[in-house]
Amino acid sequence: MDRTAFSVVFALAATLSYGSVYFMGSRTELAPNGLYDVAEAGRPGSRYPDGVSLQVRGSYGPSSLMGTVSGTGAVERQDEGDTWHGDFAAGAALLWTAGNSSSLTFRMSKPVGGLGTSVGAADPGAYVAKIEALGEGDAVLATFVASGFNNGAELGEAPYLGVVSDAVDIHGIRLSLVSGGDLAITNVDVRTSPVPEPHLWAATLLAGAWWLRRRAC
């Protein structure tokens, strides 16, 4: 094989071997094809000492793709405007740390390309929410933050934090507040496919340019 061609192939292989993780600040950007509906966990006020297990719904299909939301203590189901008053949309189904944990972790039974959810603080005022993309064995692949403000208006303004990878290597996400404190999350979106990584496109274009040059010679 020509040395230039070998370099292109090697670049492609290297890019595919190591996933890069990107932040998505809205559900539209994440472009999910599945959903973990928190309302399916049970009625508002329900308490779960060992976390909540949910099945994926949507175009992805297999109900066997399970997800589990857990903290270091029990979590509780809440509804915005009923048992919770914050900056989620009115009526949104939530899972709350219930004073038992400073974070909630969502783990998958299989790795996916992306996950996202909205995060809100229990205390009024400004806060900074954090998402950590988790790989195999809860290894942290990337960390991102977003600002929010809990004015109790229930207008759906809780920040959305999503992560996507250019490989199917996201095993879960951990949600928390930078300054600590109680928090809640709503439905968890899932994107099963990876997103194209910029370096992959660059390598592909390089390969195409090399092929065209060879054809012209």
C-alpha positions, 0 to 999 in steps of 0.5 A: 500500500502507498504510504500516503494511503496507509496514513489515511487508513491509519487516521481513520482507524485511530479516529474510530478507536477513540470516541470524543464527547460533546455537549448538547444544550437542548433536546433538539441538538441531542436528536434522541430516538428513545426516552426513559419516562420518569412517570413510569416509575410510580406516583408522586411521593413514591420513595425508592431506596435502591434507585429506579429502573426504567425501560427505553421507549421510542423508535429504538425498540428493545424494551430490554435496554434498561436504565437505572437512576440512583443516588447514594441514598433513596430517591423520590418521585415528584411532579412539578407544581404538585410536590415540587416547585421549581423551574421545570415545566408544569406537570413534569415528572421528576426524580429527586435526590430527597436530601440523601445525595448530592448527585443522581447517576443514570446507568445503561444496560448497554452503551449508547451514543448519547444521553440527556436530561433537564436538571433543576435545583431544589433551592431558589436562586441561581445554580450551576448544574453539571453532567459527567459522561460515564464510560465503562466502569463509571470512568468519566469521559467528559464533564460539562456545566450549565447555568440555571435559575430557580424562580419557581415559575414552572416555565420549563427553564431548567437547563438541559444537559446532554452528551453525545459521542462519536462512538457508542461508548456512553454507559451513563451520566452523572448529574449534580450541582457544582455547589452541591445541594438537592436536585431533580431530573426529568425524563432521560433522552437516549440517542443510540447512534454516535455523531460524526466526529470532525476529525473523522470527516477531515480524514475522509476528505483527505482520503477522497483528495488522495484518491482523486489525485491518484485518478488524475495521475 
